[in-house]
């Protein structure tokens, strides 16, 4: 039976780009793979036909020869054994698996084992996280703080090599230093981490007794950390190279310090602004006057209360808030008044308040306006 046109086999046009050829082949490979077509006896033959077409069309020279001469380009002197320009083609399961492995690598991201990217001679250490609590006062001023971090550090006995006496590791005989090995399974070539060296590409004949061949040991380290003024909850500080030591002399990871600012008894923070709720007596709110309030820098500020102030009224103290983390001045401080109703009144105080109430018909405009609106609402409901 005559061979089908390779372009028809993959369902593409003659002018298809290399990317379009690969995409079409990937689709066919998934669709026709024998494992997915156990009940279709023709699937395996069609699958091999698609691979044969791809083997030719993916190569620029082979494709040019096929475009000019068709299947005849690969039959002269080859005994009809299929496409073998330059010695290629499918002759047995090994050749087929080799041709299919490149697309399998592309599909599952397993390429690169043959180059330097497949080896991991010295693995980088892990990044570490440290949660640090500071007070609002410390966040305002900034501080230098010493922290103890449990981590892995380079082994002094072997200088991080993992070998007794600091000897150099040898190339892994199983993977030849690649860190990965390939195994043939049917049509597939499977790539795995080398079981002998665990992907490092090197082995140690005499492991260091102190670190067991790891090149690092567990130890608590004291680090001095500079906490800048203006930090807030969620601020992250990175200390490069202060994380876990790498395997067998690999580079160290980084240490990330996450800041949590604890609540304050007096001030509430919103970004760079501070809020302070100040209780004032009913008479001070009615008559007005001056009050003294604290500021986050430890100082005091005098604030004038206007006569007739109500609860919730805010007054601003410019520049008395928190510093911006990366410069740019300070935020503001807002004083919120909380008018306090007197309690535990004496008989005389109650008598004076009743007398005051009888004389204060025009002193509560908000109440008068509210109850006037309520009366109008009830009258309208009756109507």
Protein Blocks (a to p, Z undefined) as FASTA:
>chain_A
ZZddfklmnopafklcfklmmmmmmmmmmmmomklmmmlmklmmmmmmmmmmmmmmmpmk
lmmmmmmnommlmmgonlonapaehhiajedjklmmmmmmmmmmmmnopghklmmklpcf
bacdddddddddddfklmmnopadddddddddddfklnonopghhiacdddfklnonopa
cddehjbccddddfklnonopacfbacfklnonopacddddddddddehiaehiacddeh
iaccdeehiacddddddddddddfkbccehjaccddddddfklmmnopadddddfkopac
dddddehiaehiacddehiaccdfkgnijadddddddddddehiafklmmmmmmmmmmmm
mmmmmlmmmmmmmmmmmmmmmZZ
